[in-house]
């Protein structure tokens, strides 16, 4: 009698719901199903090209655990290369899905730990049980953007990629020239200068090298053309579009020191689709907040968390330097000058990160509530009223 009672307690279902975890791979998906703590999970493997069989597996799991066909389903998987289409597919099936930040999943701290897809799917399933049981801090849930918000990111992300590839090619050209003693800046006039370049001994460049450099420069020109086309399209959208996100970009551009690249990236990656409740959420989402380590007599700062959106964090630091130049009378610049400017390089480096964090919070307030950063100047105007 005692054994039966314990078995019933261990296999009690979680409110009659089916829980499903997914470990997504390139070739196959590992699925795990359960309904309660202490229950042996049902494990299945699904080929990635047979993803449309997922409803069949869910229905089979419900029959296995003797759940009604209309029993609710809660699922989870780690955010990764597949993006959010699987989340949208599950949602269309009526599944309550969670996309989990993989860096927030707890792992064994031993020097060597076993890791397999089977263990990962069981780990996710166990954590999902804890989450639905009320342990909300067991992991971090990713905010899933709408399809419209996701499409808005394509333009500036493509620009980001094209510019990075162009810099990589130009660095390669400079490196190839350096192997024969030619040290020049690779710029827009490179093609006209190529035939006149001489190597270290005064001889013309070797034919094979010259041909390769010509091909590399053709790639640079192609990337430059694509970059100009995208920038032209973006300018046209800024002039003509009535999209609510573009309206926010125009508002940011009213502030001196904020250019097209920064305004567009801030809005499309950050402000247009995220709804922040307070400044702490804004700071944490940029990864520009500190990570203290305090235990016993040990007390030191580990640096910024570097969580959240890398593109926004990188741009935030660049714009912080520009803010000090173009907004000299702002309260934020005055604060930096008093506290960090007189120090050495390390103090100024710490200070600029603090400025970046405060500035992005000020910009959020500016877009969300219309509060102009204190002492800031708008383009085409003199001093603006303080933000209070």
C-alpha positions in Angstrom: 0.0 0.0 0.0 2.8 2.3 0.9 4.6 1.6 -2.4 1.5 2.3 -4.4 1.0 5.6 -2.7 4.6 6.7 -3.4 4.3 5.7 -7.1 1.1 7.8 -7.4 2.9 10.8 -5.9 5.9 10.5 -8.2 3.9 10.2 -11.4 1.3 12.8 -10.6 0.6 14.8 -13.7 1.3 18.5 -13.9 -2.3 19.7 -14.2 -3.1 17.2 -17.0 -0.7 18.8 -19.4 1.9 17.3 -21.7 5.4 18.7 -21.4 7.7 18.4 -24.4 11.4 19.4 -24.8 13.3 19.6 -28.1 17.0 19.3 -28.8 17.4 20.7 -32.3 20.2 19.4 -34.5 21.2 19.9 -38.1 20.1 16.4 -39.1 17.6 15.3 -36.4 15.6 16.5 -33.5 15.5 14.8 -30.2 12.1 14.9 -28.5 11.3 14.3 -24.9 7.8 14.0 -23.4 6.5 13.7 -19.8 3.5 14.6 -17.7 5.0 14.6 -14.2 8.0 14.4 -11.8 9.7 11.0 -11.4 8.1 9.7 -14.6 10.3 8.0 -17.2 10.1 10.3 -20.2 9.1 9.2 -23.7 12.0 9.9 -26.1 11.7 10.1 -29.8 14.0 11.1 -32.7 12.7 13.0 -35.7 14.5 13.8 -38.9 14.8 17.5 -39.6 13.2 17.0 -43.1 10.2 15.3 -41.4 9.4 18.2 -39.1 5.8 18.1 -40.3 5.4 14.8 -38.4 5.7 16.6 -35.1 1.8 16.7 -34.5 1.8 12.9 -34.9 4.5 12.5 -32.2 2.6 14.9 -29.9 -0.7 12.9 -30.4 1.2 9.6 -29.8 2.6 11.0 -26.6 -0.8 12.0 -25.4 -2.1 8.4 -26.1 0.9 7.0 -24.3 0.3 9.0 -21.1 -3.5 8.6 -21.4 -4.2 12.2 -21.9 -7.2 13.5 -23.9 -6.6 14.6 -27.4 -7.2 18.3 -26.5 -4.9 18.3 -23.5 -2.7 21.4 -23.5 1.0 21.1 -24.5 3.9 23.1 -23.1 7.2 22.8 -25.0 10.7 24.4 -25.0 13.8 24.4 -27.0 17.1 26.4 -26.9 17.5 29.5 -29.1 19.9 28.8 -31.9 20.5 28.7 -35.7 16.9 27.8 -36.5 15.6 31.1 -35.3 12.0 31.4 -34.4 10.1 29.6 -37.2 9.8 26.5 -35.1 8.3 28.6 -32.3 5.8 30.0 -34.7 5.0 26.5 -36.1 4.4 25.2 -32.6 2.2 28.1 -31.7 0.1 27.5 -34.8 -0.5 24.0 -33.5 -1.8 25.4 -30.2 1.4 24.5 -28.3 2.5 26.9 -25.6 6.2 27.1 -26.5 9.2 28.7 -24.7 12.4 29.7 -26.4 15.2 29.4 -23.8 18.4 31.3 -23.7 21.0 28.5 -23.8 23.5 30.5 -21.7 21.1 30.5 -18.8 20.9 26.7 -18.5 22.7 25.4 -15.5 25.4 22.8 -16.2 27.7 20.5 -14.1 30.8 22.4 -13.0 33.1 19.4 -13.1 36.2 19.6 -15.2 34.8 16.9 -17.5 31.1 16.4 -17.9 29.2 14.1 -20.2 27.1 15.7 -22.9 24.9 14.0 -25.4 21.7 15.0 -27.2 19.7 12.5 -25.1 21.1 14.0 -21.9 20.3 17.6 -23.1 16.7 16.8 -24.0 16.2 15.2 -20.6 17.8 18.2 -18.9 15.5 20.6 -20.7 12.5 18.4 -19.8 13.5 18.4 -16.1 13.9 22.2 -16.1 10.6 22.6 -17.9 9.0 20.7 -15.0 10.6 23.0 -12.5 9.5 26.1 -14.5 5.8 25.0 -14.8 5.9 24.1 -11.1 6.6 27.7 -10.3 10.4 28.1 -10.3 10.4 31.0 -12.7 14.2 31.8 -12.3 15.3 28.3 -13.5 16.3 29.9 -16.8 15.8 32.9 -19.0 13.1 33.1 -21.7 13.9 34.7 -25.0 11.5 37.5 -26.2 10.3 36.3 -29.6 9.9 39.1 -32.1 7.0 39.2 -34.6 7.7 38.3 -38.2 7.4 42.0 -39.1 10.0 43.0 -36.5 12.3 40.2 -37.7 12.0 41.4 -41.3 12.9 44.9 -40.3 16.3 43.7 -39.1 17.4 42.4 -42.5 18.5 45.7 -44.0 20.9 46.9 -41.3 22.2 43.4 -40.6 23.0 42.9 -44.3 24.8 46.3 -44.3 26.7 45.2 -41.2 27.8 42.0 -42.9 28.7 43.7 -46.2 30.9 46.3 -44.5 32.6 43.7 -42.4 33.3 41.6 -45.5 34.6 44.7 -47.4 37.0 45.5 -44.5 38.2 41.9 -44.5 39.0 42.0 -48.3 40.8 45.4 -48.0 42.9 44.1 -45.2 43.7 41.0 -47.3 44.9 43.3 -50.2 47.0 45.3 -47.8 48.5 42.1 -46.4 49.3 40.8 -49.9 51.1 44.0 -50.8 53.0 44.0 -47.5 54.6 40.6 -48.6 56.4 42.5 -51.4 57.3 45.6 -49.4 54.4 47.8 -50.5 52.8 49.7 -47.6 49.9 51.8 -48.7 46.4 52.7 -47.6 43.9 50.7 -49.7 41.2 53.2 -50.7 38.8 54.0 -53.5 41.8 55.0 -55.8 43.4 51.6 -55.5 42.5 50.3 -59.0 44.1 53.4 -60.7 47.2 52.9 -58.6 47.6 49.2 -59.0 49.6 49.2 -62.3 52.0 51.8 -61.0 52.9 50.0 -57.7 56.5 48.8 -57.4 57.7 46.2 -55.0 60.6 46.6 -52.5 63.4 46.3 -55.2 61.8 48.8 -57.6 60.4 46.1 -59.9 56.7 45.9 -61.0 54.5 43.6 -59.0 54.6 40.0 -60.1 52.0 39.2 -62.7 50.3 36.5 -60.6 50.0 38.8 -57.6 48.8 41.7 -59.7 46.0 39.5 -61.2 45.0 38.3 -57.7 44.9 41.8 -56.4 42.7 42.9 -59.3 40.2 40.1 -58.6 40.1 41.0 -54.9 39.4 44.6 -55.7 36.6 43.5 -58.0 35.0 41.9 -55.0 35.5 45.1 -53.0 33.8 47.1 -55.7 30.8 44.7 -55.8 30.4 45.0 -52.1 30.6 48.7 -52.3 27.9 48.8 -54.9 25.6 46.7 -52.7 26.4 48.9 -49.7 25.5 52.0 -51.6 22.2 50.4 -52.9 21.2 49.5 -49.4 22.0 52.9 -48.0 20.1 54.5 -50.8 17.1 52.3 -50.0 17.3 53.2 -46.3 17.4 57.0 -47.1 14.3 56.6 -49.2 12.5 54.8 -46.4 13.5 57.5 -43.9 12.0 60.1 -46.3 8.8 58.4 -47.3 7.9 55.5 -45.0 5.1 55.8 -42.4 6.1 52.7 -40.6 6.0 53.2 -36.8 9.5 51.9 -36.4 10.8 54.4 -39.1 9.0 57.2 -37.2 11.1 56.3 -34.1 14.3 56.4 -36.2 13.4 59.9 -37.4 12.9 61.0 -33.7 16.3 59.6 -32.7 17.9 61.4 -35.7 16.7 64.7 -34.2 19.4 64.4 -31.5 22.8 65.8 -32.4 25.4 63.1 -32.3 23.0 60.3 -33.5 23.5 59.3 -37.1 21.6 57.0 -39.6 23.4 53.8 -38.7 23.0 54.2 -34.9 19.4 55.3 -35.0 18.3 52.6 -37.4 20.1 49.8 -35.4 18.9 51.0 -32.1 15.2 51.1 -33.2 15.1 47.9 -35.3 17.2 45.8 -32.9 16.0 47.2 -29.6 13.4 49.9 -29.2 10.8 49.0 -31.9 9.8 45.6 -30.6 10.9 45.3 -26.9 8.7 46.8 -24.2 10.8 47.7 -21.2 9.3 48.4 -17.8 12.2 50.2 -16.2 15.8 51.3 -16.8 17.2 48.2 -15.2 15.7 46.1 -18.0 17.2 48.4 -20.6 20.7 48.2 -19.1 20.6 44.5 -18.6 19.4 43.9 -22.2 22.5 45.7 -23.6 24.9 43.6 -21.5 26.6 46.8 -20.2 25.9 46.1 -16.6 28.4 45.0 -14.0 28.8 41.5 -12.7 30.1 41.6 -9.1 31.6 38.5 -7.5 31.3 38.5 -3.7 31.9 35.4 -1.6 33.3 35.5 1.9 36.3 37.8 1.8 36.4 37.8 -2.0 34.9 40.9 -3.5 35.8 42.0 -7.1 34.1 43.2 -10.2 34.3 40.8 -13.2 33.4 43.5 -15.8 30.3 44.0 -17.9 28.0 41.0 -18.5 28.2 41.2 -22.3 24.7 39.6 -22.4 22.0 40.6 -24.8 22.4 42.1 -28.3 26.0 42.4 -29.4 25.3 44.8 -32.2 23.5 47.3 -29.9 26.3 47.0 -27.3 29.0 47.7 -29.9 27.1 50.7 -31.3 26.3 52.0 -27.8 30.0 52.4 -27.0 30.7 54.1 -30.4 27.8 56.6 -29.9 29.0 57.3 -26.4 32.2 58.7 -27.7 30.3 60.7 -30.3 28.0 62.0 -27.6 30.9 63.5 -25.7 32.0 65.3 -28.8 28.6 66.6 -30.1 26.7 67.1 -26.9 29.4 68.9 -24.8 26.8 70.8 -22.7 24.7 67.7 -21.8 24.5 66.6 -18.2 25.9 63.2 -19.2 29.0 64.7 -20.8 29.5 67.0 -17.8 29.3 63.9 -15.5 31.9 62.0 -17.5 34.2 65.0 -17.5 34.1 65.4 -13.8 34.4 61.8 -12.8 36.5 60.0 -15.5 38.1 62.4 -17.9 40.9 63.5 -15.5 41.9 59.8 -15.0 44.1 57.6 -17.1 43.2 55.4 -20.0 41.7 52.7 -17.8 39.4 55.2 -16.0 38.2 56.7 -19.3 37.5 53.2 -20.7 35.4 52.4 -17.6 33.7 55.8 -17.9 32.7 55.4 -21.6 31.0 52.1 -20.8 29.0 53.9 -18.0 28.2 56.7 -20.5 27.0 54.1 -23.0 24.7 52.5 -20.5 23.2 55.8 -19.2 22.8 57.1 -22.8 20.8 54.2 -24.0 18.6 54.5 -21.0 18.1 58.2 -21.8 17.3 57.4 -25.4 14.7 54.9 -24.2 13.1 57.5 -22.1 13.2 60.0 -25.0 11.4 57.6 -27.4 9.0 56.1 -24.8 8.0 59.2 -22.8 9.4 62.1 -24.9 11.9 63.1 -22.2 14.8 64.9 -23.9 18.2 64.0 -22.3 19.1 66.8 -19.9 21.1 69.5 -21.6 21.0 67.8 -25.0 20.8 69.8 -28.2 18.5 68.9 -31.1 19.7 69.3 -34.7 19.0 72.7 -36.0 18.3 74.2 -32.6 20.2 75.7 -29.7 19.8 74.4 -26.1 16.8 72.3 -25.4 14.8 72.3 -22.1 16.3 69.9 -19.6 14.8 66.4 -19.3 14.1 66.9 -15.6 
